Amino acid sequence: MAISVPTAFASLSTPLLGIVDIAVVGQFGNATMIGGLAIGTTIFGFVFASFNFLRTGTSGLVAQAFGQDDIGEQQAVFWRAIVIALVLGILLIAASQIIKGAGLLFMQPSLDVAEAMSTYLSIRLLSSPMALVPLHRGFDGFDGL
């Protein structure tokens, strides 16, 4: 439970960020910006859901190492997950034009909405390396994560 509950809450963070973004931008009253955010949030959620294996797979491996009281393996899983997340995040940044192009192809928004979507995705994809990092409790010396 010490590992699974924080992981469950962490899985909620991506859609909650989209909701908060829409609530903040909604204060401007610009439907074009809200439309761009809605499409961008959908695309971003789809892309990030593709990487849920990193969080869930790491949770299982950490739980096994934690159950065996193997601190070295806990730390090894942690650092492997960090490296994988950083590499995947950098690849997502590199592929941002492809991701935006696919979003435009599938969603087919108007030009104004497409511009807002593109801006939103550009900013959110820059956070990919750190957003993909699976942080868990249970690592000896990493309890604050």
Backbone torsions as a table, in degrees:
resi	resn	phi	psi	omega
1	MET	NA	-33.8	-178.4
2	ALA	-63.5	-24.9	179.9
3	ILE	-98.2	-39.9	-172.8
4	SER	-72.9	-37.0	-178.6
5	VAL	-65.5	-49.0	176.8
6	PRO	-61.8	-33.6	178.2
7	THR	-66.3	-40.1	177.8
8	ALA	-62.5	-43.4	178.0
9	PHE	-66.9	-36.3	177.9
10	ALA	-63.8	-34.0	179.1
11	SER	-66.9	-24.5	178.3
12	LEU	-79.9	-13.9	-172.2
13	SER	-65.5	-38.7	-177.1
14	THR	-64.7	-50.8	178.3
15	PRO	-66.8	-32.2	178.9
16	LEU	-66.0	-36.6	176.4
17	LEU	-61.5	-40.7	177.5
18	GLY	-62.7	-41.1	178.9
19	ILE	-65.0	-43.0	178.7
20	VAL	-64.7	-42.0	177.7
21	ASP	-58.1	-44.6	-179.3
22	ILE	-66.7	-38.9	178.5
23	ALA	-63.6	-40.6	-179.8
24	VAL	-69.2	-48.8	-178.4
25	VAL	-69.0	-28.2	177.5
26	GLY	-61.0	-22.9	177.6
27	GLN	-65.3	-22.8	179.0
28	PHE	-77.7	-21.5	178.7
29	GLY	73.7	21.1	-178.8
30	ASN	-101.6	109.2	-176.8
31	ALA	-63.4	-32.0	179.1
32	THR	-63.4	-44.3	179.6
33	MET	-66.4	-39.0	179.0
34	ILE	-66.1	-40.8	177.3
35	GLY	-62.3	-43.1	177.5
36	GLY	-62.7	-40.5	177.4
37	LEU	-66.0	-41.2	-179.2
38	ALA	-62.6	-45.0	178.9
39	ILE	-68.0	-43.7	179.2
40	GLY	-61.6	-40.9	178.6
41	THR	-64.3	-40.0	178.5
42	THR	-63.1	-46.6	179.9
43	ILE	-64.6	-45.6	-179.5
44	PHE	-60.8	-43.9	178.2
45	GLY	-61.7	-40.7	178.4
46	PHE	-64.1	-45.4	-179.2
47	VAL	-64.0	-45.6	-177.6
48	PHE	-71.3	-31.2	176.6
49	ALA	-62.8	-26.3	177.8
50	SER	-66.1	-17.6	-177.9
51	PHE	-110.0	17.8	177.7
52	ASN	-63.1	-23.4	178.7
53	PHE	-57.1	-31.0	-177.4
54	LEU	-65.6	-45.4	179.9
55	ARG	-70.6	-49.7	-175.5
56	THR	-70.7	-39.6	178.4
57	GLY	-64.9	-40.4	179.0
58	THR	-66.2	-38.8	179.1
59	SER	-59.0	-44.9	179.5
60	GLY	-63.0	-43.9	-179.8
61	LEU	-67.0	-38.8	178.1
62	VAL	-67.1	-40.6	179.7
63	ALA	-61.8	-40.8	178.0
64	GLN	-64.4	-46.7	-179.4
65	ALA	-65.7	-37.3	178.7
66	PHE	-65.4	-42.8	178.7
67	GLY	-63.7	-31.3	178.6
68	GLN	-89.1	0.7	-178.3
69	ASP	55.6	40.1	-179.0
70	ASP	-102.0	89.3	-176.0
71	ILE	-64.3	-37.8	179.4
72	GLY	-61.3	-42.6	178.8
73	GLU	-69.4	-35.9	176.5
74	GLN	-59.2	-46.7	-179.6
75	GLN	-68.6	-35.9	178.0
76	ALA	-64.6	-42.9	177.3
77	VAL	-62.2	-43.5	179.3
78	PHE	-57.2	-51.3	-176.0
79	TRP	-70.3	-34.7	174.8
80	ARG	-62.8	-43.8	179.5
81	ALA	-63.9	-38.9	178.0
82	ILE	-61.3	-48.7	-178.5
83	VAL	-62.8	-44.9	179.5
84	ILE	-61.7	-44.3	-179.8
85	ALA	-62.6	-42.5	-179.7
86	LEU	-65.7	-42.9	179.2
87	VAL	-64.5	-46.4	178.9
88	LEU	-63.3	-39.0	178.3
89	GLY	-63.0	-41.5	178.0
90	ILE	-66.4	-38.1	176.4
91	LEU	-64.4	-37.7	177.0
92	LEU	-64.7	-40.5	176.8
93	ILE	-62.0	-44.1	179.3
94	ALA	-63.0	-32.0	-177.8
95	ALA	-94.5	13.7	-174.8
96	SER	-59.3	-37.2	178.9
97	GLN	-66.2	-37.6	178.1
98	ILE	-66.9	-43.1	-180.0
99	ILE	-63.2	-45.1	178.7
100	LYS	-64.4	-40.2	178.7
101	GLY	-63.1	-41.8	177.9
102	ALA	-65.3	-39.3	177.6
103	GLY	-62.1	-42.7	177.8
104	LEU	-65.2	-39.5	-179.3
105	LEU	-64.2	-44.9	-176.3
106	PHE	-81.3	-34.7	-176.0
107	MET	-90.4	-29.9	179.5
108	GLN	49.0	57.2	179.1
109	PRO	-78.6	167.8	174.2
110	SER	-66.9	168.6	-176.6
111	LEU	-61.0	-42.2	-179.5
112	ASP	-66.3	-43.4	178.9
113	VAL	-66.6	-38.2	178.9
114	ALA	-62.7	-38.2	179.0
115	GLU	-66.4	-43.1	178.0
116	ALA	-64.3	-41.2	178.2
117	MET	-61.6	-44.6	-178.8
118	SER	-62.0	-43.0	178.8
119	THR	-63.4	-45.7	-180.0
120	TYR	-61.4	-48.3	-179.2
121	LEU	-64.1	-38.6	178.4
122	SER	-58.5	-43.2	-178.8
123	ILE	-70.7	-47.5	-177.6
124	ARG	-66.2	-36.2	-180.0
125	LEU	-67.5	-25.2	175.9
126	LEU	-65.0	-23.2	179.0
127	SER	-85.7	-3.0	-174.0
128	SER	-52.5	-47.2	-177.5
129	PRO	-56.5	-43.4	-178.3
130	MET	-83.6	-29.5	179.4
131	ALA	-68.1	-27.8	-179.4
132	LEU	-84.0	-13.4	-177.3
133	VAL	-65.4	119.5	178.4
134	PRO	-83.7	113.9	-180.0
135	LEU	-105.0	132.0	-176.1
136	HIS	-133.9	153.5	168.6
137	ARG	-83.4	160.8	175.9
138	GLY	108.4	-13.6	175.6
139	PHE	-77.0	126.3	177.5
140	ASP	-61.0	122.8	-178.9
141	GLY	88.1	-5.0	-179.6
142	PHE	-120.7	24.5	-175.5
143	ASP	-61.9	-22.4	-179.3
144	GLY	-77.8	-7.6	-175.9
145	LEU	-82.0	NA	NA
